[in-house]
Amino acid sequence: MIEVTASPLEPETVQKDLMSFMKSLMIVGAVLATTQAIARERAAPQATPHERIVQMRNRGASGFFVFEPSLTRAMPGDTIRFVPTDMGHDVVAVPGMLPAGVAPFKGEMGQAFTIKVTKSGVYGFKCTPHYAMGMVGLIVVGKPINLAAAAQVDHPGKAKQVFAALLAQAAKP
């Protein structure tokens, strides 16, 4: 048979061990906070002057399968960088939703894509596989001079409602 004897704990020893434990917790907390801050900084793309960033997301503030932001305001000469925050998305110009003379654009699936907007007007874009689910967006460059023409374009499913709301926002200064 094993006999166990316990000695009474000294208050000073308990206090010292507790303080040591609390310091360890504070250090671990500081390391975790720093690690999370670094991860957030790396995850969120940073824009440069005259550059706007649009993220392609599976889930965002407004729901599933979204571009964030869905409405971007820019000036002629600015650059728009589409970043695949989540995979499985592309960015493609919507026919009939570009200023006159602007060539349609098409990014590759799961790849970052950059365009330089050169003419005033609205530029409508979509994610091909999630178009009917409402994964669409609008860039307003300078004055939205082709707004009426863009509003005439027909869209499937939820894209129709999302574009109607975006075009209404684009009409406001």
C-alpha positions in Angstrom: 0.0 0.0 0.0 1.2 3.5 -0.9 0.9 6.2 1.7 0.4 9.7 0.5 1.0 12.6 2.8 0.2 16.2 1.9 1.9 19.2 3.4 -0.1 22.4 3.9 0.5 25.0 1.2 2.3 28.1 2.2 0.3 31.3 1.2 3.5 32.8 -0.2 4.1 29.8 -2.4 0.6 29.8 -3.7 0.7 33.6 -4.4 4.0 33.3 -6.2 2.8 30.3 -8.3 -0.4 32.2 -9.2 1.5 35.3 -10.2 3.8 33.2 -12.4 0.8 31.6 -14.0 -0.9 35.0 -14.7 2.3 36.3 -16.3 2.4 33.2 -18.6 -1.3 33.8 -19.6 -0.5 37.4 -20.4 2.4 36.5 -22.6 0.3 33.8 -24.4 -2.5 36.4 -24.9 -0.1 38.9 -26.3 1.4 36.4 -28.7 -2.1 35.3 -29.9 -3.2 38.9 -30.4 0.0 39.7 -32.5 -0.4 36.6 -34.5 -4.1 37.4 -35.3 -3.2 41.0 -36.3 -0.5 39.7 -38.7 -2.9 37.2 -40.2 -5.6 39.9 -40.7 -3.0 42.2 -42.4 -1.9 39.5 -44.7 -5.5 38.4 -45.5 -6.8 41.9 -46.4 -5.2 43.1 -49.6 -3.9 46.7 -49.4 -4.7 49.2 -52.0 -2.2 51.7 -53.4 -3.2 55.3 -54.3 -5.6 55.4 -57.3 -6.2 51.6 -56.9 -9.4 50.1 -55.6 -9.6 46.5 -54.4 -12.6 44.3 -54.8 -12.6 40.9 -53.1 -14.3 37.8 -54.5 -15.8 36.0 -51.5 -17.9 32.9 -50.7 -19.4 34.8 -47.8 -19.4 38.5 -47.0 -21.3 41.1 -45.1 -24.3 41.0 -47.5 -24.5 37.2 -47.8 -23.1 34.4 -49.8 -21.2 34.7 -53.1 -20.4 38.4 -53.2 -18.0 40.9 -54.4 -16.9 43.3 -51.6 -17.4 46.1 -52.1 -20.2 45.4 -54.7 -20.2 49.1 -55.7 -16.8 50.8 -56.3 -16.4 54.5 -57.2 -13.3 55.4 -59.2 -11.9 58.1 -61.5 -10.6 57.7 -65.0 -7.1 56.3 -64.9 -7.7 54.4 -61.6 -6.9 50.7 -61.3 -9.4 48.1 -60.0 -7.8 44.9 -58.6 -10.1 41.9 -58.1 -8.7 39.6 -55.5 -9.9 36.0 -55.0 -10.2 36.0 -51.2 -12.0 32.6 -51.7 -11.5 30.3 -54.7 -14.0 29.3 -57.3 -14.7 32.8 -58.7 -13.9 34.8 -61.7 -14.7 38.4 -62.9 -16.3 39.0 -66.3 -17.7 42.2 -67.8 -21.5 42.0 -68.3 -22.4 42.7 -71.9 -24.2 46.0 -72.3 -22.9 47.3 -69.0 -19.7 49.1 -70.2 -19.1 52.6 -71.4 -19.0 53.0 -75.2 -15.7 51.9 -76.6 -14.5 49.9 -73.6 -13.5 46.4 -74.4 -15.1 43.6 -72.4 -12.8 42.1 -69.8 -12.5 38.5 -68.4 -10.4 37.2 -65.6 -9.4 33.6 -65.0 -11.1 31.4 -62.4 -9.5 31.7 -59.0 -7.0 34.3 -60.2 -6.4 37.9 -59.3 -7.4 40.3 -62.1 -6.7 44.0 -62.7 -8.3 46.5 -65.0 -7.5 50.1 -65.6 -10.7 52.1 -66.0 -10.2 54.9 -68.6 -13.7 56.2 -69.5 -16.5 57.6 -67.3 -19.5 55.5 -66.9 -20.7 52.3 -65.1 -18.9 49.0 -65.6 -21.0 46.0 -64.7 -19.3 42.7 -63.8 -20.2 39.2 -62.6 -18.8 35.9 -61.4 -19.7 33.4 -64.1 -20.7 30.4 -61.9 -22.5 32.5 -59.3 -24.2 35.1 -61.6 -27.8 33.9 -61.0 -27.0 33.8 -57.3 -26.4 37.6 -57.4 -22.6 37.7 -57.4 -22.4 40.9 -59.4 -20.9 44.3 -58.9 -20.6 47.8 -60.4 -17.8 50.2 -60.8 -18.8 53.9 -61.2 -16.1 55.9 -63.0 -16.5 59.6 -62.9 -20.1 60.4 -64.0 -22.3 57.4 -64.7 -23.1 58.5 -68.3 -24.3 55.0 -69.5 -26.5 54.4 -66.5 -29.8 54.3 -68.5 -28.3 51.8 -71.0 -26.9 49.6 -68.2 -30.3 49.5 -66.5 -31.9 48.0 -69.6 -29.7 44.8 -69.4 -31.6 41.7 -68.3 -30.1 39.5 -65.6 -31.0 36.0 -64.3 -32.2 35.2 -60.7 -31.0 37.3 -57.8 -28.6 39.3 -60.1 -31.6 41.3 -61.3 -32.4 42.6 -57.8 -28.7 43.2 -56.9 -28.0 45.2 -60.0 -31.2 47.2 -59.6 -30.0 48.2 -56.1 -26.5 49.0 -57.3 -27.7 51.1 -60.2 -30.0 53.0 -57.9 -26.9 53.7 -55.6 -24.8 54.7 -58.7 -27.4 57.3 -59.7 -26.8 59.1 -56.4 -23.8 61.4 -56.2 
